[in-house]
Amino acid sequence: MARDFDGTEPQPTIKDPKPRDSGSTRPSASETEDIGMGGQLRPWQELKDEVNETGNKTTGSASASDNGVRSHGPSDETAIEMNTVAAHATHAPVGPGSPKAKAYGNGLGAETGAVGVEYKVYKRRWFGLLQLTLLNIIVSWDWLTFSPVASHAARYFNTTETVVNWLSTAFLFSFTFITPVVIYVLHLGPKKSIVTAAALLLIGNWVRYAGSHSSSGGIFGVVMFGQILTGLAQPFVLAAPSRYSDLWFTNRGRVAATALSSLANPFGAALGQLIVPFWVGQPSDISRMVLYVSIISSICAVPAFFIPSRPPTPAAPSAETPKLSIGASAKILFNQVEFWLLFIPFAMYVALFNSISSLLNQILLPHGYNDEEAGIAGAVLIVVGLVASAISSPIIDRTKSYLLAIRLAVPLIGLCYLIFIWMPGTRDGGGVAGPYVVMAVLGASSFSMLPIVVEYLVELTHPISPEVTSTLAWSGGQLLGGIIIIVSGALRDGADGDPPGDMRDALILHAVLALVVVPLPLCLGLFGRKEKLLLRRVKSDQEARNSAEGGHGYGGQIS
């Protein structure tokens, strides 16, 4: 079996107990048969021609329902396409055979007898996952390049802190602007998305340095243009983890893989908040700091062009299940209650995290904290969250207790935002302990929930392609985050405040928004909708493997 990194998808080889001409890469019609509709044995080539001949052939009423591809009132066109996906999954060509071959299928194919295919995970998947992780780290660092030193940046560019905040806000809005393109590119494969992000990061960072490298204080407009380019890069890697894990990992490792690369994004924000204040002691240090970040970004981005595009053979049956088109997916999601019960709180909590990360320096400084202490508070938020997620993600991978974890995390997140209203004012009485403790609990609950919701959305909406739900969820968070940052800046007290520049009203806004969405995920499975919480992708893989163990498939022994 070839193990190259050229990114090509090798031609599948059918496991065949009979010898045939060496030039043949497919079993002949006389050698290989499958059970088609009606239970009659038919040649493989006939089935292939039948599927290719019509795009709207269905496989019977049980096909869609058995695989959980049931929408809530889809149009006729959507229903036809969903049944077509089922038909393709039933008779799809398959990958290389081996002594450990398993039946190809998504539950539907397993029922009708599928071709033997090897499901295998490859060590090279870690190279791509590492690169995706690095890009998520650096793109988030780019986002918060100026926020931890907003006062110095404002003086360097001869502007105000509110204007400097627009560097973060424009970055977030860029995500929403390019969302349709991201979904399309990810639909083609994760490598194309990762390479696109790497190219935008390389260009954007050096444009920012060109705008900030000036003895007269830099050119803010050029820096803003570079910041927007890096903002356009973010969705290509932030929405990619669920797509990448779906392609390269099995259901026993997808949550952990998604968590590693997704949570690398806030880890990059933590690095920015922690390191940047030590690089910038005065306004004139801004240019040198941007240079350092540009060099690090370039080192992280270049390897992206050399990652493999897809595994030679599928990691699991669901990895090769034909996915619904983007249009059909949108119609289903719009009418799926469970999607909205997860999407709204996820987007809100991502937005609040973006807001508090961008404004934490400005929230704490009026109460006597310095840049370093504010940076440490941001780092505590993220580092504790990463540790908590590293513990919880493998547990969820094994237990599949998505719903329980979400129901525990969501109320805790809302409570943390409520308590944090009073934490900046504890500087005189309790030092830095109050904000640090609340940031630690908020980080642990938020970061544990994040990859769980991303993967749970994929499970509940399978066979909708993972990039559709993840990109929409992240896009909603970025859009709301930008809006909340703008509103929070407008709620800042003036020079006559107590203390001047106090952002207590902004913290109250954060708490209200965090608490309003708490009931939504708690309603999952209620009101007679428990059957809607079926883990469709897990069920798909289990049915395919159970079918394999039952002896379905073409010739050869399955073990």
DODREN-20520 format. One line per 2 residues: number of its first residue (from 0); their letters; for each residue x, y, z of C-alpha. Coordinates in steps of 0.25 Angstrom, whole numbers, plus 5000, padded with zeros to 4 digits. Layout:
<sites>
NUM) A) X:Y:Z | ...
</sites>
This chain:
<sites>
0) MA) 5000:5000:5000 | 5006:5013:4996
2) RD) 5008:5023:5007 | 5012:5036:4999
4) FD) 5009:5050:5003 | 5005:5054:4989
6) GT) 4991:5057:4993 | 4985:5048:4982
8) EP) 4974:5038:4985 | 4979:5024:4981
10) QP) 4969:5015:4972 | 4962:5006:4982
12) TI) 4965:4991:4980 | 4954:4981:4982
14) KD) 4957:4969:4991 | 4955:4957:4982
16) PK) 4957:4942:4985 | 4958:4938:4971
18) PR) 4970:4942:4962 | 4968:4950:4950
20) DS) 4976:4958:4939 | 4987:4967:4945
22) GS) 4982:4978:4937 | 4969:4978:4944
24) TR) 4966:4988:4955 | 4952:4984:4957
26) PS) 4945:4971:4959 | 4938:4966:4946
28) AS) 4923:4965:4946 | 4924:4950:4946
30) ET) 4933:4950:4958 | 4926:4960:4967
32) ED) 4911:4961:4971 | 4903:4970:4980
34) IG) 4889:4969:4986 | 4882:4981:4979
36) MG) 4868:4986:4981 | 4858:4974:4982
38) GQ) 4868:4965:4987 | 4873:4960:4974
40) LR) 4887:4957:4971 | 4893:4966:4961
42) PW) 4907:4969:4955 | 4915:4980:4961
44) QE) 4917:4988:4948 | 4901:4988:4946
46) LK) 4900:4994:4960 | 4910:5004:4957
48) DE) 4904:5008:4944 | 4890:5009:4950
50) VN) 4895:5019:4961 | 4902:5027:4951
52) ET) 4891:5027:4941 | 4881:5034:4951
54) GN) 4883:5044:4961 | 4870:5042:4968
56) KT) 4868:5028:4970 | 4864:5023:4984
58) TG) 4867:5011:4991 | 4853:5008:4998
60) SA) 4846:5015:5009 | 4855:5009:5020
62) SA) 4868:5014:5014 | 4867:5029:5019
64) SD) 4860:5026:5032 | 4870:5015:5036
66) NG) 4882:5025:5034 | 4875:5036:5041
68) VR) 4875:5045:5029 | 4861:5050:5032
70) SH) 4858:5064:5031 | 4847:5072:5038
72) GP) 4838:5075:5026 | 4848:5076:5015
74) SD) 4844:5080:5001 | 4843:5069:4990
76) ET) 4856:5073:4984 | 4863:5071:4997
78) AI) 4856:5058:5000 | 4861:5053:4986
80) EM) 4875:5057:4989 | 4875:5050:5002
82) NT) 4871:5037:4996 | 4881:5039:4985
84) VA) 4892:5040:4996 | 4886:5027:5002
86) AH) 4887:5020:4989 | 4901:5025:4986
88) AT) 4905:5020:5000 | 4899:5006:4997
90) HA) 4907:5003:4985 | 4919:5012:4986
92) PV) 4932:5007:4981 | 4942:5004:4992
94) GP) 4956:5004:4996 | 4967:4993:4997
96) GS) 4964:4980:5003 | 4973:4973:5014
98) PK) 4972:4962:5024 | 4965:4971:5033
100) AK) 4955:4976:5023 | 4942:4981:5027
102) AY) 4929:4984:5020 | 4928:4997:5014
104) GN) 4915:5005:5017 | 4907:5014:5025
106) GL) 4897:5005:5031 | 4889:5005:5018
108) GA) 4900:4999:5010 | 4902:4988:5020
110) ET) 4888:4984:5019 | 4889:4981:5004
112) GA) 4903:4974:5005 | 4915:4983:5003
114) VG) 4929:4981:4997 | 4940:4977:5006
116) VE) 4949:4989:5009 | 4960:4993:5019
118) YK) 4957:5003:5029 | 4970:5008:5035
120) VY) 4976:5021:5042 | 4990:5026:5037
122) KR) 5001:5032:5045 | 5002:5043:5035
124) RW) 4989:5048:5040 | 4997:5054:5052
126) FG) 5005:5063:5042 | 4992:5069:5037
128) LL) 4986:5071:5051 | 4999:5077:5056
130) QL) 4999:5087:5044 | 4984:5091:5046
132) TL) 4987:5093:5061 | 4999:5102:5058
134) LN) 4991:5110:5049 | 4980:5112:5059
136) II) 4990:5116:5069 | 4996:5127:5060
138) VS) 4983:5132:5054 | 4977:5135:5068
140) WD) 4990:5141:5072 | 4989:5150:5060
142) WL) 4975:5154:5065 | 4980:5159:5078
144) TF) 4993:5165:5074 | 4989:5179:5078
146) SP) 4978:5177:5089 | 4987:5174:5101
148) VA) 4995:5187:5098 | 4983:5195:5093
150) SH) 4988:5208:5100 | 5002:5207:5094
152) AA) 4996:5204:5080 | 4987:5216:5081
154) RY) 4998:5225:5084 | 5007:5219:5073
156) FN) 4997:5220:5062 | 4992:5234:5068
158) TT) 4978:5229:5070 | 4969:5225:5081
160) ET) 4967:5211:5088 | 4953:5210:5082
162) VV) 4959:5211:5068 | 4969:5200:5072
164) NW) 4958:5191:5076 | 4953:5192:5062
166) LS) 4966:5183:5058 | 4959:5172:5066
168) TA) 4945:5175:5062 | 4949:5175:5047
170) FL) 4956:5162:5049 | 4943:5156:5054
172) FS) 4934:5162:5043 | 4944:5156:5033
174) FT) 4940:5142:5037 | 4925:5144:5034
176) FI) 4928:5151:5021 | 4935:5139:5015
178) TP) 4927:5128:5021 | 4920:5123:5008
180) VV) 4934:5122:5002 | 4939:5114:5014
182) IY) 4928:5104:5013 | 4930:5102:4998
184) VL) 4945:5100:5000 | 4944:5091:5012
186) HL) 4934:5083:5004 | 4945:5080:4994
188) GP) 4954:5075:5005 | 4962:5080:5018
190) KK) 4975:5082:5011 | 4970:5093:5001
192) SI) 4965:5100:5013 | 4977:5099:5021
194) VT) 4986:5104:5009 | 4977:5116:5007
196) AA) 4978:5120:5021 | 4993:5118:5021
198) AL) 4995:5127:5009 | 4986:5138:5015
200) LL) 4994:5138:5028 | 5007:5140:5020
202) IG) 5002:5151:5012 | 4994:5158:5024
204) NW) 5005:5158:5034 | 5015:5164:5025
206) VR) 5005:5175:5021 | 5003:5178:5035
208) YA) 5018:5179:5037 | 5019:5188:5025
210) GS) 5008:5197:5031 | 5014:5198:5045
212) HS) 5029:5199:5041 | 5030:5214:5041
214) SS) 5038:5224:5050 | 5026:5233:5049
216) GG) 5016:5224:5056 | 5012:5215:5045
218) IF) 5000:5215:5035 | 4988:5210:5042
220) GV) 4980:5207:5029 | 4991:5198:5024
222) VM) 4991:5190:5037 | 4976:5189:5037
224) FG) 4977:5183:5023 | 4987:5173:5027
226) QI) 4978:5170:5039 | 4966:5167:5030
228) LT) 4974:5158:5022 | 4978:5150:5034
230) GL) 4963:5150:5039 | 4959:5144:5025
232) AQ) 4969:5133:5028 | 4963:5129:5042
234) PF) 4950:5122:5037 | 4958:5113:5027
236) VL) 4965:5107:5039 | 4955:5109:5051
238) AA) 4944:5102:5044 | 4953:5091:5038
240) PS) 4955:5082:5051 | 4942:5074:5050
242) RY) 4944:5072:5035 | 4958:5067:5037
244) SD) 4955:5058:5048 | 4943:5052:5041
246) LW) 4952:5049:5029 | 4965:5044:5037
248) FT) 4960:5038:5050 | 4950:5028:5055
250) NR) 4938:5031:5065 | 4947:5027:5077
252) GR) 4957:5039:5074 | 4949:5050:5067
254) VA) 4945:5058:5079 | 4960:5059:5084
256) AT) 4965:5062:5070 | 4955:5073:5068
258) AL) 4958:5078:5082 | 4973:5079:5080
260) SS) 4972:5087:5067 | 4960:5095:5071
262) LA) 4965:5099:5085 | 4978:5103:5079
264) NP) 4971:5115:5075 | 4969:5121:5089
266) FG) 4982:5116:5093 | 4988:5125:5082
268) AA) 4980:5136:5088 | 4986:5133:5102
270) LG) 5000:5134:5096 | 4997:5147:5090
272) QL) 4991:5153:5103 | 5003:5147:5111
274) IV) 5015:5150:5102 | 5011:5163:5095
276) PF) 5011:5172:5108 | 5026:5167:5111
278) WV) 5030:5171:5097 | 5023:5185:5097
280) GQ) 5028:5194:5108 | 5026:5207:5101
282) PS) 5019:5211:5088 | 5031:5210:5079
284) DI) 5032:5195:5082 | 5020:5193:5074
286) SR) 5027:5191:5060 | 5037:5181:5066
288) MV) 5026:5173:5073 | 5018:5172:5059
290) LY) 5031:5167:5053 | 5033:5156:5063
292) VS) 5019:5152:5061 | 5021:5152:5046
294) II) 5033:5143:5047 | 5026:5133:5056
296) SS) 5014:5133:5046 | 5022:5130:5034
298) IC) 5029:5118:5041 | 5016:5112:5045
300) AV) 5009:5114:5031 | 5020:5109:5021
302) PA) 5018:5094:5025 | 5003:5095:5021
304) FF) 5006:5093:5007 | 5012:5079:5009
306) IP) 5001:5072:5017 | 4994:5060:5011
308) SR) 4980:5063:5005 | 4973:5050:5009
310) PP) 4976:5036:5015 | 4979:5025:5004
312) TP) 4967:5017:5010 | 4955:5022:5019
314) AA) 4957:5023:5034 | 4943:5018:5036
316) PS) 4930:5016:5028 | 4925:5030:5031
318) AE) 4937:5036:5026 | 4933:5032:5012
320) TP) 4918:5033:5013 | 4914:5043:5002
322) KL) 4909:5056:5008 | 4898:5065:5005
324) SI) 4900:5077:4996 | 4901:5090:5003
326) GA) 4887:5095:4998 | 4880:5082:5003
328) SA) 4888:5083:5016 | 4883:5098:5018
330) KI) 4869:5094:5016 | 4870:5083:5027
332) LF) 4877:5091:5037 | 4867:5102:5036
334) NQ) 4856:5093:5040 | 4864:5085:5051
336) VE) 4860:5089:5065 | 4872:5082:5071
338) FW) 4882:5090:5062 | 4877:5103:5067
340) LL) 4876:5099:5082 | 4891:5096:5080
342) FI) 4895:5107:5070 | 4890:5119:5078
344) PF) 4897:5116:5091 | 4910:5112:5084
346) AM) 4910:5125:5076 | 4907:5133:5088
348) YV) 4918:5127:5097 | 4928:5128:5086
350) AL) 4924:5143:5084 | 4925:5146:5099
352) FN) 4939:5139:5099 | 4943:5148:5087
354) SI) 4938:5160:5094 | 4944:5158:5108
356) SS) 4958:5153:5102 | 4958:5166:5093
358) LL) 4954:5175:5105 | 4960:5169:5117
360) NQ) 4972:5179:5117 | 4962:5190:5117
362) IL) 4953:5184:5127 | 4964:5182:5138
364) LP) 4973:5194:5136 | 4963:5205:5141
366) HG) 4963:5197:5154 | 4978:5197:5157
368) YN) 4983:5185:5149 | 4995:5186:5140
370) DE) 4996:5180:5126 | 5004:5168:5131
372) EA) 4993:5165:5141 | 4982:5166:5131
374) GI) 4990:5157:5121 | 4992:5147:5132
376) AG) 4977:5147:5135 | 4975:5144:5120
378) AV) 4985:5133:5120 | 4978:5127:5132
380) LI) 4965:5127:5125 | 4971:5119:5113
382) VV) 4981:5110:5119 | 4972:5105:5130
384) GL) 4962:5103:5119 | 4971:5095:5111
386) VA) 4975:5086:5122 | 4960:5083:5125
388) SA) 4957:5080:5111 | 4969:5071:5110
390) IS) 4963:5063:5121 | 4948:5063:5117
392) SP) 4950:5061:5102 | 4956:5047:5103
394) II) 4945:5043:5113 | 4934:5048:5104
396) DR) 4940:5040:5092 | 4938:5027:5100
398) TK) 4925:5030:5107 | 4918:5038:5096
400) SY) 4911:5046:5107 | 4910:5059:5099
402) LL) 4897:5063:5105 | 4901:5062:5120
404) AI) 4914:5070:5118 | 4906:5081:5111
406) RL) 4896:5082:5122 | 4906:5083:5132
408) AV) 4915:5093:5125 | 4905:5103:5121
410) PL) 4899:5107:5134 | 4913:5108:5140
412) IG) 4917:5118:5128 | 4905:5127:5131
414) LC) 4908:5127:5146 | 4923:5131:5143
416) YL) 4919:5143:5134 | 4909:5148:5145
418) IF) 4920:5147:5156 | 4931:5154:5148
420) IW) 4923:5167:5148 | 4928:5169:5162
422) MP) 4942:5163:5161 | 4950:5175:5155
424) GT) 4946:5184:5167 | 4953:5174:5177
426) RD) 4967:5179:5174 | 4968:5186:5186
428) GG) 4963:5176:5196 | 4967:5163:5190
430) GV) 4978:5166:5180 | 4977:5158:5167
432) AG) 4971:5145:5172 | 4956:5149:5169
434) PY) 4958:5151:5154 | 4967:5139:5153
436) VV) 4958:5129:5160 | 4946:5133:5152
438) MA) 4954:5133:5139 | 4959:5119:5142
440) VL) 4945:5113:5144 | 4940:5120:5132
442) GA) 4951:5115:5124 | 4949:5101:5129
444) SS) 4934:5100:5126 | 4935:5108:5113
446) FS) 4946:5100:5107 | 4941:5087:5111
448) ML) 4928:5090:5104 | 4933:5095:5091
450) PI) 4938:5083:5084 | 4927:5075:5090
452) VV) 4917:5084:5083 | 4924:5084:5070
454) EY) 4924:5069:5069 | 4910:5067:5075
456) LV) 4905:5076:5064 | 4912:5067:5054
458) EL) 4906:5054:5060 | 4891:5060:5060
460) TH) 4892:5065:5046 | 4899:5053:5039
462) PI) 4900:5052:5027 | 4901:5067:5026
464) SP) 4916:5070:5023 | 4923:5074:5036
466) EV) 4928:5087:5030 | 4914:5092:5029
468) TS) 4910:5092:5043 | 4924:5096:5049
470) TL) 4926:5108:5039 | 4912:5113:5042
472) AW) 4914:5111:5057 | 4927:5118:5057
474) SG) 4922:5129:5048 | 4911:5132:5057
476) GQ) 4920:5134:5069 | 4930:5143:5061
478) LL) 4918:5152:5056 | 4912:5153:5070
480) GG) 4926:5155:5076 | 4929:5167:5067
482) II) 4915:5173:5070 | 4917:5171:5085
484) II) 4931:5177:5085 | 4925:5190:5078
486) VS) 4914:5191:5088 | 4923:5188:5100
488) GA) 4932:5200:5095 | 4920:5209:5095
490) LR) 4916:5205:5109 | 4930:5209:5115
492) DG) 4929:5220:5125 | 4935:5234:5122
494) AD) 4946:5242:5130 | 4935:5245:5140
496) GD) 4933:5230:5143 | 4936:5223:5156
498) PP) 4947:5219:5153 | 4949:5226:5139
500) GD) 4947:5217:5127 | 4940:5206:5136
502) MR) 4933:5196:5127 | 4923:5190:5138
504) DA) 4912:5192:5129 | 4918:5184:5118
506) LI) 4920:5173:5128 | 4906:5173:5132
508) LH) 4902:5172:5117 | 4911:5160:5116
510) AV) 4904:5153:5128 | 4890:5156:5123
512) LA) 4894:5150:5109 | 4901:5138:5116
514) LV) 4889:5135:5125 | 4878:5137:5114
516) VV) 4883:5125:5106 | 4884:5115:5117
518) PL) 4871:5109:5116 | 4872:5105:5101
520) PL) 4882:5093:5102 | 4875:5089:5114
522) CL) 4862:5087:5106 | 4869:5076:5097
524) GL) 4861:5063:5097 | 4849:5069:5104
526) FG) 4835:5070:5099 | 4835:5057:5092
528) RK) 4848:5059:5084 | 4857:5049:5090
530) EK) 4858:5041:5078 | 4864:5053:5070
532) LL) 4877:5052:5079 | 4881:5039:5072
534) LR) 4896:5039:5069 | 4895:5037:5054
536) RV) 4909:5036:5050 | 4913:5026:5062
538) KS) 4901:5018:5058 | 4905:5018:5044
540) DQ) 4919:5013:5047 | 4914:5002:5056
542) EA) 4903:4997:5046 | 4914:4996:5036
544) RN) 4923:4988:5045 | 4912:4979:5050
546) SA) 4909:4976:5036 | 4923:4972:5033
548) EG) 4924:4963:5045 | 4911:4956:5040
550) GH) 4918:4952:5027 | 4913:4962:5017
552) GY) 4922:4966:5006 | 4929:4961:4994
554) GG) 4937:4948:4995 | 4949:4947:5004
556) QI) 4949:4945:5019 | 4945:4957:5028
558) S) 4952:4957:5041
</sites>
